[in-house]
Amino acid sequence: MPKLIRITTVPLSLKLLIKHQLRFMAEEGFQVLAISSEGKEWQAILKSEKHIEKVIIPFTRKITPVKDLYCLWLLYKLFKQERPDIVHTHTPKAGLLGMMAARLAGVPVRIHTLAGLPLVSRSKTQQILLSLVEKTTFRLASEVWPNAYSLKDYIIRKKLVNEKKVSVIGNGSSNGVDLERFSRSNLQENHLVAATMRIAPGENEFVFLAVGRMVKDKGIADLVEAFIRSKIVSRSKLVLLGDFEQDLNPLERKTINQIKDHPKIIHIPWSDHVEHYMALCDVLVHPSHREGFPNVLLEAGAMCCPVICSDIDGNKEIATHKRTALIYPVGKADVLQEALEFAFVKRVEMQGFAEKLHEKVVQGYERKSMHRSILKAYNRMLNRK
């Protein structure tokens, strides 16, 4: 029985980014160990994934050299003890330390999935440091799997990686989309009622929804500004679904105050019932400044929800302007304002985009198909080694 170790920096990534992958691999005959830092999400992970083992490594998300070296040592000892056939990492910190420890321990197959590049939106000094981190991770990996073709092109163009190491699995994304969960016909009434009560939409009120971490890179400030300035603010509501993360990439105090004080903006902490909020909204807005392959657009597409998104490369892999979505220049709050107003007026046209996006998602990004593609890649690398 081949042994597979999957690593993320925090357990939330195991829960959200690769949900049901671990269970699938266990059912296909792998002995699976999941590694991450401690967190409340572990209970849900073990319940959802089943047949896997849990290992806690005290990763931090910041640069903490002493703690990082300690985590590297713990990983190395674990790999020498477990002798895995494959170590597969996600997220920057887990990728760097996981690939270093796996190389030192002689793990034959080392895979890193790249789901985005934080360096894209950082200062020049930070870009130099983060580029070095990514280069080191990629050099130590047997293969690098960007979750988007645009990411693949970027890291090759910037000479961060040997082109021969790079593969995109399937059509992109890290995990596809669960078409059974993200389906209007499978919604649970109690969760739908709870979501309705939290949004509390007024009669004929148009609901915009944004889903994701409440950080600067997600374009939250652009969206809040565009919404408040729009001509339709009195007839609309903006729902922001996600947790504030003020320790990394924080929002400015001005934006936080606008979110808390504006009567037409509703902030809801993260929910495991995203699909019910998508079912209640009129338009999903994804104003992110950087992204690999955006899961939220797959989910919106599966729910046949109209989409407005920024023109970053990751978004454009799934969204096409005025065909499957309404796309605006990233960071341009004034143009985003016009897009919000367009969506409010052109509702039939927006729904037409949504139907085309739904068709594209169903045909190309079903989760079980993605899992089979990853399994095929694992078997190819094991046979080669």
C-alpha positions as CSV (number, residue, x, y, z in Angstrom):
1,M,0.0,0.0,0.0
2,P,1.7,3.3,-1.1
3,K,1.9,6.0,1.6
4,L,0.8,9.5,0.8
5,I,1.5,12.6,3.0
6,R,-0.4,15.8,2.2
7,I,0.7,19.0,4.0
8,T,-0.9,22.5,4.4
9,T,0.2,25.3,6.7
10,V,-3.2,25.6,8.4
11,P,-6.0,23.0,8.7
12,L,-8.5,25.4,7.1
13,S,-6.7,24.7,3.8
14,L,-7.1,21.0,4.2
15,K,-10.8,21.6,4.9
16,L,-11.5,23.9,2.0
17,L,-8.8,23.5,-0.7
18,I,-8.7,19.7,-1.0
19,K,-11.9,18.6,0.5
20,H,-12.6,14.8,-0.1
21,Q,-9.3,14.3,-1.9
22,L,-7.8,12.6,1.1
23,R,-10.8,10.2,1.4
24,F,-10.7,9.5,-2.3
25,M,-7.0,8.5,-2.2
26,A,-7.6,6.3,0.9
27,E,-10.4,4.6,-0.9
28,E,-8.1,4.0,-3.9
29,G,-5.6,2.1,-1.8
30,F,-3.3,4.8,-0.3
31,Q,-2.3,5.1,3.3
32,V,-2.9,8.8,3.9
33,L,-1.4,11.1,6.5
34,A,-2.6,14.7,6.7
35,I,-0.2,17.3,8.3
36,S,-1.0,20.8,9.4
37,S,-0.9,23.1,12.4
38,E,-3.4,22.8,15.2
39,G,-6.9,24.3,14.6
40,K,-10.6,23.9,15.2
41,E,-11.1,22.6,11.7
42,W,-9.5,19.2,12.4
43,Q,-12.7,17.7,13.8
44,A,-14.5,18.4,10.6
45,I,-11.6,17.2,8.5
46,L,-11.4,13.8,10.2
47,K,-15.2,13.4,10.0
48,S,-15.3,14.3,6.3
49,E,-12.2,12.6,5.0
50,K,-12.2,9.3,7.0
51,H,-9.6,6.6,6.9
52,I,-6.7,9.1,7.3
53,E,-4.2,9.8,10.0
54,K,-3.6,13.3,11.5
55,V,-0.2,14.8,12.4
56,I,0.2,18.2,14.0
57,I,3.3,20.3,13.1
58,P,3.2,23.8,14.6
59,F,3.6,25.8,11.4
60,T,3.2,29.6,11.5
61,R,2.1,31.7,8.6
62,K,4.6,34.5,9.2
63,I,8.4,34.4,8.9
64,T,9.6,32.8,12.2
65,P,13.1,31.4,11.6
66,V,13.5,29.5,14.9
67,K,10.0,27.9,14.8
68,D,10.5,27.2,11.1
69,L,13.7,25.3,11.7
70,Y,12.0,23.3,14.4
71,C,9.1,22.4,12.1
72,L,11.6,21.4,9.4
73,W,13.3,19.0,11.9
74,L,9.9,17.5,13.0
75,L,9.0,16.9,9.3
76,Y,12.4,15.3,8.6
77,K,12.1,13.0,11.6
78,L,8.5,12.1,10.6
79,F,9.5,11.3,7.0
80,K,12.4,9.1,8.0
81,Q,10.1,7.2,10.3
82,E,7.1,6.9,7.9
83,R,9.0,6.5,4.7
84,P,6.3,7.9,2.5
85,D,6.2,7.3,-1.3
86,I,4.7,10.7,-2.0
87,V,4.8,14.0,-0.1
88,H,2.4,16.6,-1.6
89,T,2.3,20.1,-0.3
90,H,0.1,23.2,-0.6
91,T,0.6,26.8,0.6
92,P,3.9,28.6,0.7
93,K,5.2,27.7,4.2
94,A,4.2,24.1,4.0
95,G,5.6,23.9,0.5
96,L,9.0,25.2,1.5
97,L,9.5,23.2,4.7
98,G,7.7,20.1,3.3
99,M,9.8,20.0,0.1
100,M,13.1,20.6,2.1
101,A,12.4,17.9,4.6
102,A,11.2,15.4,1.9
103,R,14.3,16.0,-0.2
104,L,16.6,15.5,2.9
105,A,14.7,12.4,3.9
106,G,14.9,10.8,0.4
107,V,11.2,10.8,-0.4
108,P,11.0,9.6,-4.0
109,V,8.0,11.7,-5.2
110,R,7.7,15.3,-4.1
111,I,4.8,17.4,-5.4
112,H,4.0,21.0,-4.7
113,T,0.6,22.5,-5.8
114,L,0.8,26.2,-6.5
115,A,-2.5,28.0,-6.0
116,G,-1.4,31.6,-6.2
117,L,1.7,33.9,-5.8
118,P,1.6,36.3,-2.9
119,L,4.7,38.0,-4.3
120,V,2.6,39.5,-7.2
121,S,1.1,42.1,-4.9
122,R,4.0,42.8,-2.6
123,S,6.8,45.4,-2.4
124,K,10.0,44.9,-4.4
125,T,11.9,43.8,-1.3
126,Q,9.2,41.3,-0.4
127,Q,9.1,40.1,-4.0
128,I,12.8,39.3,-3.9
129,L,12.4,37.3,-0.7
130,L,9.2,35.5,-1.8
131,S,10.7,34.7,-5.2
132,L,13.6,33.0,-3.5
133,V,11.2,31.0,-1.4
134,E,9.2,29.9,-4.4
135,K,12.4,29.0,-6.4
136,T,13.7,26.9,-3.5
137,T,10.4,25.1,-3.2
138,F,10.2,24.4,-6.9
139,R,13.8,23.3,-7.2
140,L,13.3,20.7,-4.4
141,A,10.0,19.3,-5.8
142,S,9.9,16.5,-8.3
143,E,7.0,18.2,-10.0
144,V,5.2,21.5,-9.6
145,W,1.4,21.7,-10.2
146,P,0.1,25.2,-10.7
147,N,-3.7,25.2,-10.4
148,A,-4.0,27.5,-13.4
149,Y,-2.4,27.8,-16.8
150,S,-1.8,31.5,-16.2
151,L,0.2,30.6,-13.1
152,K,2.2,28.0,-15.1
153,D,3.0,30.6,-17.8
154,Y,4.0,33.2,-15.1
155,I,6.5,31.0,-13.2
156,I,8.1,29.8,-16.4
157,R,8.3,33.3,-17.9
158,K,9.9,34.6,-14.7
159,K,12.3,31.6,-14.7
160,L,11.2,30.5,-11.2
161,V,11.1,26.8,-12.2
162,N,12.4,24.3,-14.7
163,E,9.7,24.1,-17.4
164,K,10.0,20.3,-17.5
165,K,8.8,20.0,-13.9
166,V,5.5,21.9,-14.4
167,S,2.1,20.3,-15.0
168,V,-1.5,21.6,-14.8
169,I,-3.9,18.8,-13.7
170,G,-7.1,18.6,-15.8
171,N,-8.4,22.0,-16.8
172,G,-7.0,23.7,-13.7
173,S,-8.2,24.3,-10.1
174,S,-6.9,22.4,-7.1
175,N,-10.0,20.4,-6.4
176,G,-12.7,21.0,-9.0
177,V,-16.2,21.8,-7.7
178,D,-18.7,19.5,-5.9
179,L,-21.7,19.6,-8.3
180,E,-23.9,17.8,-5.8
181,R,-23.4,20.3,-3.1
182,F,-23.4,23.4,-5.3
183,S,-26.8,22.7,-6.8
184,R,-30.0,24.7,-6.3
185,S,-31.9,21.4,-6.2
186,N,-30.0,20.1,-3.2
187,L,-30.2,23.0,-0.9
188,Q,-31.2,22.4,2.7
189,E,-34.2,24.4,3.8
190,N,-33.0,25.1,7.4
191,H,-29.7,26.5,6.1
192,L,-31.5,28.6,3.5
193,V,-33.8,30.0,6.1
194,A,-30.8,30.8,8.4
195,A,-29.0,32.5,5.5
196,T,-32.1,34.6,4.7
197,M,-32.4,35.7,8.3
198,R,-28.8,36.8,8.4
199,I,-29.0,38.7,5.1
200,A,-32.5,40.1,5.9
201,P,-33.1,41.3,2.3
202,G,-35.7,44.0,1.9
203,E,-38.6,43.7,-0.5
204,N,-37.2,44.0,-4.1
205,E,-33.7,44.6,-2.7
206,F,-30.9,43.6,-5.1
207,V,-28.2,41.5,-3.3
208,F,-24.5,41.5,-4.2
209,L,-22.4,38.9,-2.5
210,A,-18.6,38.6,-2.1
211,V,-17.1,35.4,-0.7
212,G,-13.6,35.1,0.7
213,R,-11.1,36.3,3.3
214,M,-11.5,39.9,4.3
215,V,-8.0,41.1,3.3
216,K,-6.6,43.8,1.0
217,D,-5.6,41.4,-1.7
218,K,-9.2,40.3,-2.2
219,G,-10.2,43.7,-3.4
220,I,-12.6,44.3,-0.6
221,A,-11.8,48.0,-0.3
222,D,-12.5,48.4,-4.1
223,L,-15.9,46.7,-3.7
224,V,-17.0,48.6,-0.6
225,E,-16.0,52.0,-2.3
226,A,-17.8,51.1,-5.5
227,F,-20.9,49.9,-3.8
228,I,-21.2,53.0,-1.5
229,R,-20.8,55.4,-4.4
230,S,-23.2,53.5,-6.7
231,K,-26.5,55.0,-7.8
232,I,-28.2,51.8,-6.7
233,V,-27.0,51.7,-3.1
234,S,-30.4,52.6,-1.7
235,R,-32.0,49.7,-3.6
236,S,-29.3,47.1,-3.0
237,K,-27.4,45.3,-0.2
238,L,-23.8,44.1,-0.1
239,V,-23.1,40.9,1.7
240,L,-19.5,40.2,2.6
241,L,-19.0,36.5,3.6
242,G,-15.6,35.8,5.2
243,D,-13.4,36.3,8.2
244,F,-11.2,39.4,8.8
245,E,-7.5,38.5,8.8
246,Q,-5.8,41.6,10.2
247,D,-2.5,39.9,11.0
248,L,-1.7,39.3,7.3
249,N,-2.5,41.8,4.5
250,P,-4.9,43.8,6.6
251,L,-7.7,46.1,5.5
252,E,-7.4,49.8,6.3
253,R,-9.3,51.1,9.3
254,K,-11.4,53.3,6.9
255,T,-12.7,50.2,5.0
256,I,-13.4,48.3,8.2
257,N,-15.4,51.2,9.6
258,Q,-17.4,51.5,6.4
259,I,-18.2,47.8,6.6
260,K,-19.3,48.0,10.2
261,D,-21.2,51.3,9.9
262,H,-23.0,51.3,6.5
263,P,-26.6,50.2,6.8
264,K,-26.6,48.5,3.4
265,I,-23.4,46.4,4.1
266,I,-23.7,43.1,5.9
267,H,-20.7,41.3,7.2
268,I,-21.1,37.6,7.9
269,P,-18.2,35.5,9.4
270,W,-17.2,32.4,7.4
271,S,-19.9,29.8,6.9
272,D,-19.7,26.2,5.7
273,H,-23.0,26.9,3.8
274,V,-21.7,29.2,1.1
275,E,-24.0,27.6,-1.5
276,H,-27.1,28.9,0.4
277,Y,-25.9,32.5,0.3
278,M,-25.1,32.1,-3.4
279,A,-28.7,30.9,-3.9
280,L,-30.0,34.1,-2.3
281,C,-27.8,36.7,-4.0
282,D,-28.5,38.3,-7.4
283,V,-24.8,38.7,-8.3
284,L,-21.5,37.2,-7.0
285,V,-18.7,39.8,-7.1
286,H,-15.1,38.6,-7.0
287,P,-12.8,41.7,-7.0
288,S,-9.6,39.9,-6.1
289,H,-6.2,41.6,-6.9
290,R,-4.4,38.2,-7.3
291,E,-5.6,34.6,-7.6
292,G,-4.5,31.2,-8.9
293,F,-7.6,29.5,-10.0
294,P,-10.6,31.0,-8.2
295,N,-12.8,28.3,-6.5
296,V,-15.5,30.8,-5.8
297,L,-16.1,31.4,-9.5
298,L,-16.5,27.6,-10.0
299,E,-19.0,27.5,-7.2
300,A,-20.9,30.5,-8.5
301,G,-20.9,28.8,-11.9
302,A,-22.2,25.6,-10.5
303,M,-25.0,27.6,-8.8
304,C,-25.8,29.4,-12.0
305,C,-25.1,32.7,-10.2
306,P,-24.3,35.8,-12.3
307,V,-20.7,37.0,-11.8
308,I,-18.7,40.2,-11.8
309,C,-15.0,39.8,-11.4
310,S,-11.7,41.5,-11.9
311,D,-9.6,40.9,-15.0
312,I,-6.7,39.1,-13.3
313,D,-5.4,36.1,-15.2
314,G,-6.8,33.5,-12.8
315,N,-10.3,34.8,-13.1
316,K,-10.0,35.0,-16.9
317,E,-9.3,31.2,-17.1
318,I,-12.9,30.6,-16.3
319,A,-14.7,33.9,-17.0
320,T,-15.0,35.6,-20.4
321,H,-16.2,39.2,-20.5
322,K,-19.9,39.5,-21.6
323,R,-20.1,35.8,-22.3
324,T,-19.8,34.0,-19.0
325,A,-19.3,37.0,-16.7
326,L,-18.9,40.8,-16.4
327,I,-15.2,41.6,-16.1
328,Y,-13.6,45.0,-15.1
329,P,-10.0,46.2,-14.7
330,V,-8.5,45.1,-11.4
331,G,-8.3,47.8,-8.8
332,K,-10.6,50.2,-10.7
333,A,-13.3,51.0,-8.2
334,D,-15.0,53.5,-10.6
335,V,-15.4,50.8,-13.3
336,L,-16.5,48.3,-10.7
337,Q,-19.2,50.8,-9.7
338,E,-20.4,50.9,-13.3
339,A,-20.4,47.1,-13.4
340,L,-22.6,46.9,-10.3
341,E,-25.0,49.4,-11.9
342,F,-25.0,47.5,-15.2
343,A,-25.8,44.2,-13.4
344,F,-28.7,45.9,-11.5
345,V,-30.3,47.1,-14.7
346,K,-29.4,44.3,-17.2
347,R,-30.6,41.3,-15.1
348,V,-31.7,39.2,-18.0
349,E,-28.4,39.7,-19.7
350,M,-26.5,38.8,-16.6
351,Q,-28.5,35.6,-16.2
352,G,-27.6,34.6,-19.7
353,F,-23.9,34.9,-18.8
354,A,-24.6,32.8,-15.7
355,E,-26.1,30.0,-17.8
356,K,-23.1,29.9,-20.1
357,L,-20.7,29.8,-17.1
358,H,-22.8,27.0,-15.5
359,E,-22.5,24.9,-18.7
360,K,-18.7,25.5,-18.8
361,V,-18.2,24.5,-15.1
362,V,-20.4,21.3,-15.4
363,Q,-18.5,20.1,-18.5
364,G,-15.0,20.8,-17.3
365,Y,-14.5,21.1,-13.6
366,E,-16.5,18.3,-11.8
367,R,-14.7,17.3,-8.6
368,K,-14.7,13.5,-9.0
369,S,-13.0,13.9,-12.4
370,M,-10.3,16.1,-10.9
371,H,-9.7,13.5,-8.2
372,R,-9.3,10.8,-10.9
373,S,-6.8,13.0,-12.8
374,I,-4.7,13.5,-9.6
375,L,-4.7,9.8,-9.0
376,K,-3.6,9.1,-12.5
377,A,-0.7,11.6,-12.0
378,Y,0.3,9.9,-8.7
379,N,0.4,6.5,-10.4
380,R,2.4,7.8,-13.3
381,M,5.0,9.2,-10.9
382,L,5.1,6.1,-8.7
383,N,5.6,3.9,-11.7
384,R,8.3,6.1,-13.1
385,K,10.2,6.1,-9.8
